[in-house]
Amino acid sequence: MKKEKVILAYSGGLDTTAIIPWLKENFNYDVICCCVDCGQGSELDGLEKRAKLSGASKLYIEDITDDFAENYIMPCVEAGAVYENKYLLGTSMARPAIAKKLVEIARKEHATAICHGATGKGNDQIRFELGIKALAPDIRIIAPWRMTDVWKFQSREDEIEYCKSKGIDLPFDHSNSYSRDRNLWHISHEGLELEDPANEPNYDHMLVLGVTPEKAPDKETSVTMDFEKGVPVSVNGKKMKPADIIRKLNELGGANGIGIVDIVENRVVGMKSRGVYETPGGTILMEAHKQLEELVLDRATIEFKKGVAEKLAQVVYEGKWFTPLCEALIAFTESTQKYVTGTVSFKLYKGNIIKAGTTSPFSLYSASLASFTTGDLYDHHDASGFITLFGLPLKVRAMKMQEYEASKKGAGKKASAKAAAKKVPAKAAAKKAPAKAAAKKVPAKAAGKTILKPVMRHNFEAEAAVIKKNGKKK
């Protein structure tokens, strides 16, 4: 019976090398390796020999560097997409490009499954699998690190011993090293001292693409770039395709300590992780593009575009490249690049990118308007009416708040006066107490009639006068 085929996303590292015999042993697959070249450079040396030695029936090495640069990197550059203000999405952009190529090879080989070596704690498992599901929902996905019932390896040592047991003697040792991912855009570093955020990175041992700012030259490097519709077309007057421009900027930026970022980021799976990213060329390209956009885009577009950039960064980071939302965000971004054409100059110095002038035939900057000298296009008196209308909501609100405070104070005064009227001094209250008590004893019939006050001393003279008068009448 003919064996089913599985396409293994092969990097040539220890994990994916150990996966080859593991797939054959546990699933009886015909293992076809596919290494997708996104600009890894020398990391691809010796891959075919290693894959065949490990038991693969075939190895594809697919160079998608130009596709990666033009169709994945550039849309993110044009958008200004940066995850959590620091991460320039180097790995995030590459994974959907790799997934697309894996599906293409799987269709070509009539494979029934695709296997990847991403761990169960990372973002890459999500990015690979969302890409495969979007492009080939019928293909089975195998993720060994999540299959703990059959994937028994707990350490690097376990994998090395397993390979040796299968007769695979490879140039891997037990020594610890950083977990790295490299492509045209960047190289990432995780593990070792970086697992504790309290530790300072060991840059002397870590860096691959460049040096720290402290070790950069004491002299600045001048750079000029030309853009056409948002896309870089030359560096220092030399025309190049985007991939070669990134390579050149990596060289220039690395030498000047540009683009080293130490970040604790929020992974999609819910945990925080720390990594150091070297993105020298990408950092320069993003800054140069932004420098040109400042000159040619209007305020409203720039403001709205910031929100699009943030959302696109999140979408790409989460592996949702092949979605309607991602497509729509990129379409909007492309519509803003029609006039992003011009020349950008800057200097690189010890980790800094310093502006040195920007020009564009579509510049919205007007020296006559921006200068302090009064010109024909701007009448200072017009500002009065503008400020009146622009500040009207603030003024109306302030007036309403004043009315509210005044009414609250008025109500407070009335309440105080009423409360004061109800308060009777203690001495007055004591004098009124007997009268109140006597008033309570008045009979009901006497209510409403004039009541004579009782005479405290008998008046004999008044009584005699009354008797005398009554006698005369009779």
C-alpha positions as CSV (number, residue, x, y, z in Angstrom):
1,M,0.0,0.0,0.0
2,K,1.3,3.4,-0.9
3,K,2.3,5.6,2.0
4,E,0.6,8.9,2.7
5,K,2.7,11.9,2.3
6,V,3.3,14.6,4.9
7,I,5.0,18.0,4.2
8,L,7.4,19.0,7.1
9,A,8.2,22.7,7.5
10,Y,11.9,22.1,7.8
11,S,14.4,24.5,9.2
12,G,17.4,22.1,9.6
13,G,17.4,22.7,13.4
14,L,17.4,19.9,16.0
15,D,13.6,19.9,16.5
16,T,12.6,19.5,12.9
17,T,15.5,17.0,12.3
18,A,14.2,14.8,15.1
19,I,10.7,15.1,13.8
20,I,11.6,13.3,10.5
21,P,12.2,9.8,12.0
22,W,9.5,10.4,14.6
23,L,6.9,10.9,11.8
24,K,8.0,7.7,10.0
25,E,8.0,5.7,13.2
26,N,4.6,6.8,14.6
27,F,2.6,7.5,11.4
28,N,4.4,5.6,8.7
29,Y,4.5,8.7,6.6
30,D,6.6,9.4,3.5
31,V,8.2,12.6,4.8
32,I,8.9,15.4,2.4
33,C,10.8,18.3,3.8
34,C,10.2,21.9,2.7
35,C,12.5,24.7,3.7
36,V,11.1,28.1,2.8
37,D,13.9,30.6,2.3
38,C,12.8,34.0,3.6
39,G,16.3,35.4,3.6
40,Q,17.9,33.2,6.3
41,G,21.3,33.3,4.6
42,S,23.9,30.8,5.6
43,E,21.5,28.9,7.8
44,L,20.5,26.9,4.7
45,D,23.9,25.4,4.2
46,G,24.0,21.6,4.3
47,L,20.2,21.2,4.7
48,E,19.7,18.6,1.9
49,K,22.3,16.2,3.3
50,R,20.9,16.6,6.8
51,A,17.3,16.0,5.7
52,K,18.2,12.9,3.6
53,L,20.3,11.5,6.4
54,S,17.4,11.9,8.8
55,G,15.1,9.9,6.6
56,A,13.3,12.4,4.4
57,S,12.5,11.2,0.9
58,K,12.8,14.7,-0.6
59,L,13.7,18.2,0.2
60,Y,12.3,21.4,-1.3
61,I,14.2,24.6,-0.8
62,E,11.9,27.4,-1.9
63,D,13.3,30.9,-2.2
64,I,10.4,33.4,-1.5
65,T,12.6,36.3,-0.4
66,D,11.3,38.7,-3.0
67,D,7.7,37.7,-2.4
68,F,8.2,38.1,1.3
69,A,9.7,41.6,0.8
70,E,7.2,42.9,-1.6
71,N,3.9,41.3,-0.6
72,Y,4.3,40.9,3.2
73,I,7.0,43.3,4.5
74,M,6.1,46.3,2.3
75,P,2.3,46.4,3.2
76,C,3.3,46.5,6.9
77,V,5.9,49.2,6.2
78,E,3.4,51.3,4.3
79,A,0.9,51.0,7.1
80,G,3.5,51.6,9.8
81,A,2.4,48.4,11.6
82,V,4.3,47.9,14.9
83,Y,3.1,45.6,17.6
84,E,3.0,47.0,21.1
85,N,5.0,50.1,20.0
86,K,8.3,48.1,19.5
87,Y,8.0,44.8,17.6
88,L,8.4,45.2,13.9
89,L,6.6,41.9,13.2
90,G,9.6,40.0,11.6
91,T,8.5,36.5,12.4
92,S,4.8,37.4,12.3
93,M,5.0,38.5,8.6
94,A,7.1,35.5,7.6
95,R,4.8,32.7,8.9
96,P,1.8,33.3,6.5
97,A,4.2,33.5,3.6
98,I,5.7,30.1,4.7
99,A,2.3,28.6,5.3
100,K,1.2,29.6,1.7
101,K,4.3,27.8,0.2
102,L,3.8,24.7,2.4
103,V,0.2,24.4,1.0
104,E,1.5,24.9,-2.5
105,I,4.0,22.0,-2.1
106,A,1.4,19.8,-0.4
107,R,-0.9,20.2,-3.4
108,K,1.9,19.5,-5.7
109,E,2.9,16.3,-3.9
110,H,-0.7,15.3,-3.1
111,A,0.1,15.2,0.6
112,T,-2.6,14.6,3.2
113,A,-0.9,16.4,6.1
114,I,1.4,19.3,7.0
115,C,3.7,19.1,10.0
116,H,5.4,22.0,11.8
117,G,7.8,22.1,14.8
118,A,6.4,25.1,16.7
119,T,6.0,24.6,20.4
120,G,2.7,24.5,22.2
121,K,3.4,27.8,24.1
122,G,4.3,30.0,21.2
123,N,2.6,32.2,18.6
124,D,4.0,30.4,15.6
125,Q,1.7,27.4,16.0
126,I,-1.2,29.7,15.6
127,R,0.3,31.6,12.7
128,F,1.1,28.4,10.7
129,E,-2.2,26.7,11.4
130,L,-4.4,29.7,10.7
131,G,-2.6,30.2,7.4
132,I,-3.0,26.5,6.4
133,K,-6.7,26.4,7.5
134,A,-7.4,29.5,5.5
135,L,-5.8,28.1,2.3
136,A,-6.3,24.3,2.7
137,P,-9.0,23.4,5.2
138,D,-8.9,19.8,4.1
139,I,-5.3,19.2,5.0
140,R,-4.5,17.6,8.3
141,I,-2.1,19.5,10.6
142,I,0.4,17.7,12.8
143,A,1.9,19.6,15.8
144,P,4.3,17.2,17.6
145,W,4.9,19.4,20.6
146,R,1.2,19.3,21.4
147,M,1.0,15.5,21.0
148,T,2.5,14.6,24.4
149,D,1.2,11.1,24.3
150,V,3.6,10.2,21.5
151,W,6.1,13.1,21.5
152,K,8.0,12.1,24.6
153,F,11.0,14.5,24.4
154,Q,11.4,16.9,27.3
155,S,14.7,18.5,26.4
156,R,17.3,19.1,23.8
157,E,19.3,16.2,25.2
158,D,16.4,13.8,24.7
159,E,16.2,14.8,21.0
160,I,19.9,14.3,20.4
161,E,19.8,10.9,22.0
162,Y,16.8,9.9,19.9
163,C,18.6,10.9,16.7
164,K,21.6,8.9,17.7
165,S,19.4,5.9,18.4
166,K,18.2,6.1,14.8
167,G,21.7,6.3,13.4
168,I,21.6,10.0,12.8
169,D,24.8,11.6,13.9
170,L,24.3,15.4,13.5
171,P,26.4,18.5,14.4
172,F,24.2,19.3,17.5
173,D,25.5,19.3,21.1
174,H,24.1,19.6,24.5
175,S,25.2,23.2,25.0
176,N,22.6,25.8,25.6
177,S,22.1,28.6,23.1
178,Y,19.5,31.2,22.3
179,S,16.3,30.2,20.4
180,R,16.6,32.2,17.3
181,D,14.5,33.0,14.2
182,R,16.1,34.8,11.3
183,N,14.9,36.1,8.0
184,L,15.5,39.0,5.6
185,W,13.8,41.5,8.0
186,H,15.3,40.5,11.4
187,I,16.7,38.0,13.8
188,S,15.0,37.3,17.2
189,H,16.7,35.9,20.3
190,E,14.9,34.2,23.2
191,G,16.0,32.0,26.2
192,L,19.1,31.9,28.5
193,E,19.4,35.1,30.6
194,L,16.5,36.7,28.7
195,E,14.0,34.4,30.5
196,D,14.4,36.6,33.6
197,P,13.4,40.2,32.9
198,A,15.7,41.3,35.7
199,N,18.8,40.3,33.7
200,E,20.6,42.5,31.3
201,P,21.0,41.0,27.8
202,N,24.5,39.7,27.0
203,Y,24.8,41.6,23.8
204,D,28.4,40.6,23.2
205,H,27.3,36.9,23.1
206,M,24.0,37.5,21.4
207,L,24.1,40.0,18.5
208,V,24.3,38.7,15.0
209,L,23.4,41.5,12.6
210,G,25.2,44.4,14.3
211,V,26.8,46.0,17.3
212,T,25.5,47.9,20.3
213,P,25.4,51.7,20.0
214,E,28.3,52.0,22.4
215,K,30.5,50.0,20.0
216,A,29.3,51.8,16.8
217,P,31.6,54.2,15.0
218,D,32.1,57.7,16.4
219,K,31.3,59.1,13.0
220,E,27.8,59.4,11.5
221,T,26.8,57.6,8.3
222,S,24.8,59.7,5.8
223,V,22.0,57.9,3.8
224,T,19.6,59.0,1.1
225,M,16.6,57.0,0.0
226,D,14.1,57.5,-2.8
227,F,10.5,56.3,-2.7
228,E,7.8,55.9,-5.3
229,K,4.2,55.5,-4.2
230,G,5.4,54.3,-0.7
231,V,7.9,51.8,-2.0
232,P,11.7,52.3,-1.6
233,V,13.5,52.3,-5.0
234,S,17.0,53.3,-4.2
235,V,19.7,53.8,-1.5
236,N,22.3,56.5,-2.0
237,G,21.4,56.9,-5.6
238,K,21.6,53.2,-6.5
239,K,18.4,51.6,-7.8
240,M,17.5,48.3,-6.1
241,K,14.5,46.0,-5.5
242,P,13.0,46.1,-2.0
243,A,14.8,42.9,-0.8
244,D,18.2,44.3,-1.8
245,I,17.4,47.6,-0.2
246,I,16.6,45.8,3.1
247,R,19.9,43.9,2.9
248,K,21.8,47.2,2.3
249,L,20.0,48.9,5.2
250,N,20.7,45.9,7.4
251,E,24.4,46.4,6.7
252,L,24.3,50.1,7.3
253,G,22.1,49.9,10.4
254,G,23.9,47.0,12.0
255,A,27.2,48.8,11.8
256,N,25.7,51.8,13.5
257,G,23.9,50.1,16.3
258,I,20.4,50.7,14.9
259,G,17.3,48.6,15.7
260,I,18.1,46.6,18.8
261,V,14.9,46.2,20.9
262,D,14.5,44.4,24.2
263,I,10.8,43.8,24.7
264,V,8.4,41.9,27.0
265,E,5.5,41.2,24.7
266,N,2.0,39.8,25.2
267,R,1.7,36.5,23.2
268,V,-1.5,35.4,21.6
269,V,-1.7,32.4,23.9
270,G,-2.0,34.6,27.0
271,M,1.5,34.7,28.5
272,K,4.2,37.4,28.5
273,S,7.5,36.6,26.9
274,R,10.8,38.4,26.6
275,G,12.9,38.7,23.5
276,V,15.6,40.8,21.9
277,Y,15.1,41.7,18.2
278,E,17.7,42.9,15.8
279,T,15.9,44.8,13.0
280,P,18.5,47.3,11.7
281,G,17.3,47.7,8.1
282,G,13.6,47.5,9.1
283,T,14.0,50.2,11.7
284,I,15.6,52.5,9.1
285,L,13.0,51.8,6.4
286,M,10.1,52.4,8.8
287,E,11.5,55.7,10.0
288,A,12.4,56.9,6.4
289,H,8.9,56.0,5.2
290,K,7.3,57.8,8.1
291,Q,9.5,60.9,7.5
292,L,8.2,61.1,3.9
293,E,4.6,60.6,4.9
294,E,4.8,63.5,7.4
295,L,5.4,65.8,4.4
296,V,2.7,64.5,2.0
297,L,-0.2,63.1,3.9
298,D,-2.9,65.4,5.3
299,R,-3.7,65.5,9.0
300,A,-7.0,63.5,8.9
301,T,-5.4,60.7,6.9
302,I,-2.4,60.5,9.3
303,E,-4.7,60.4,12.3
304,F,-6.9,57.6,10.9
305,K,-4.0,55.7,9.5
306,K,-2.5,55.4,13.1
307,G,-5.5,53.3,14.1
308,V,-5.2,51.2,11.0
309,A,-1.6,50.6,11.7
310,E,-2.3,49.4,15.2
311,K,-5.1,47.1,14.1
312,L,-3.0,45.6,11.2
313,A,-0.1,45.0,13.6
314,Q,-2.5,43.0,15.9
315,V,-4.0,41.1,13.0
316,V,-0.6,40.1,11.6
317,Y,0.8,39.3,15.0
318,E,-2.2,36.9,15.6
319,G,-1.7,35.1,12.3
320,K,-4.8,36.4,10.6
321,W,-3.1,37.4,7.4
322,F,-5.5,35.5,5.1
323,T,-8.7,37.2,6.4
324,P,-11.1,39.8,4.9
325,L,-10.1,42.3,7.6
326,C,-6.4,42.1,6.8
327,E,-7.1,42.5,3.2
328,A,-9.3,45.5,3.8
329,L,-6.7,47.2,6.1
330,I,-4.0,46.7,3.5
331,A,-6.3,48.0,0.7
332,F,-6.9,51.2,2.7
333,T,-3.1,51.6,3.3
334,E,-2.3,51.2,-0.4
335,S,-4.8,53.9,-1.2
336,T,-2.9,56.4,1.0
337,Q,0.4,55.7,-0.8
338,K,-0.5,57.3,-4.1
339,Y,1.5,60.4,-3.4
340,V,4.2,59.0,-1.0
341,T,7.0,59.8,-3.5
342,G,10.1,61.7,-2.7
343,T,13.6,61.7,-1.3
344,V,14.5,61.2,2.4
345,S,17.9,62.0,3.9
346,F,19.1,61.1,7.3
347,K,22.2,60.2,9.4
348,L,22.9,57.1,11.4
349,Y,24.8,57.6,14.6
350,K,25.2,55.3,17.6
351,G,21.7,53.8,17.5
352,N,20.0,57.1,16.3
353,I,18.4,58.0,13.0
354,I,18.7,61.7,12.6
355,K,16.7,63.6,9.9
356,A,18.7,65.4,7.3
357,G,16.0,66.7,4.9
358,T,13.0,65.5,3.0
359,T,11.6,66.5,-0.5
360,S,8.6,65.5,-2.5
361,P,6.8,66.8,-5.6
362,F,3.6,66.2,-3.6
363,S,4.7,68.0,-0.5
364,L,1.9,69.7,1.4
365,Y,4.3,72.0,3.3
366,S,4.2,75.6,2.3
367,A,7.0,77.8,3.5
368,S,5.0,81.0,3.0
369,L,2.2,79.6,5.2
370,A,4.4,78.1,7.9
371,S,6.8,81.1,8.3
372,F,6.2,83.9,10.8
373,T,6.0,86.4,7.9
374,T,2.5,87.3,6.9
375,G,1.6,86.2,3.4
376,D,-1.3,86.5,0.9
377,L,-2.8,83.1,1.7
378,Y,-3.1,83.7,5.4
379,D,-4.8,86.6,7.2
380,H,-4.2,86.6,10.9
381,H,-7.7,88.1,11.5
382,D,-9.2,84.9,10.1
383,A,-7.9,83.1,13.1
384,S,-10.3,84.9,15.4
385,G,-13.4,83.5,13.8
386,F,-11.8,80.1,13.5
387,I,-10.9,80.0,17.1
388,T,-14.4,81.2,18.1
389,L,-16.0,78.4,16.2
390,F,-13.4,75.8,17.0
391,G,-13.6,76.6,20.7
392,L,-17.4,77.0,20.8
393,P,-18.1,73.5,22.3
394,L,-15.5,74.3,25.1
395,K,-17.1,77.7,25.8
396,V,-20.6,76.4,25.8
397,R,-19.7,73.7,28.2
398,A,-17.9,76.1,30.5
399,M,-20.9,78.4,30.5
400,K,-23.2,75.6,31.3
401,M,-21.0,74.4,34.1
402,Q,-21.0,78.0,35.6
403,E,-24.8,78.0,35.5
404,Y,-24.9,74.7,37.2
405,E,-22.5,75.8,39.9
406,A,-24.4,79.1,40.4
407,S,-27.7,77.3,40.7
408,K,-26.2,74.8,43.2
409,K,-24.9,77.7,45.3
410,G,-28.3,79.4,45.2
411,A,-30.1,76.3,46.3
412,G,-27.5,75.9,49.1
413,K,-28.2,79.4,50.4
414,K,-32.0,78.8,50.5
415,A,-31.6,75.6,52.3
416,S,-29.3,77.3,54.9
417,A,-31.8,80.1,55.5
418,K,-34.7,77.6,55.9
419,A,-32.6,75.5,58.3
420,A,-31.7,78.7,60.3
421,A,-35.4,79.7,60.6
422,K,-36.3,76.3,62.1
423,K,-33.6,76.6,64.7
424,V,-34.9,78.2,68.0
425,P,-32.4,79.3,70.6
426,A,-32.4,77.2,73.8
427,K,-33.5,80.1,76.2
428,A,-36.5,81.1,74.0
429,A,-37.5,77.5,73.8
430,A,-37.5,77.2,77.6
431,K,-39.8,80.3,77.9
432,K,-42.3,79.0,75.4
433,A,-42.5,75.6,76.9
434,P,-45.1,76.5,79.7
435,A,-47.2,78.5,77.3
436,K,-47.3,75.6,74.9
437,A,-48.2,73.2,77.7
438,A,-51.1,75.5,78.8
439,A,-52.3,75.9,75.2
440,K,-52.6,72.2,75.0
441,K,-55.1,72.2,78.0
442,V,-57.7,74.6,76.3
443,P,-61.1,72.9,75.9
444,A,-62.3,72.1,72.4
445,K,-65.3,74.6,72.8
446,A,-63.0,77.5,73.6
447,A,-61.1,76.9,70.4
448,G,-61.3,80.0,68.2
449,K,-62.6,82.3,71.1
450,T,-60.7,85.0,72.9
451,I,-59.6,83.7,76.2
452,L,-59.1,86.1,79.2
453,K,-55.9,85.7,80.9
454,P,-56.3,84.7,84.5
455,V,-55.9,87.5,87.1
456,M,-53.2,86.8,89.6
457,R,-54.5,89.4,92.3
458,H,-58.1,90.2,93.3
459,N,-59.1,93.8,92.3
460,F,-61.6,95.0,94.9
461,E,-61.9,98.5,93.5
462,A,-63.0,97.3,90.0
463,E,-65.5,95.0,91.6
464,A,-67.1,97.8,93.6
465,A,-67.4,100.0,90.5
466,V,-69.3,97.2,88.7
467,I,-71.8,96.7,91.6
468,K,-72.5,100.4,91.8
469,K,-73.2,100.7,88.1
470,N,-75.5,97.7,88.1
471,G,-77.4,99.1,91.0
472,K,-78.2,102.4,89.2
473,K,-79.6,100.6,86.2
474,K,-82.0,98.7,88.3
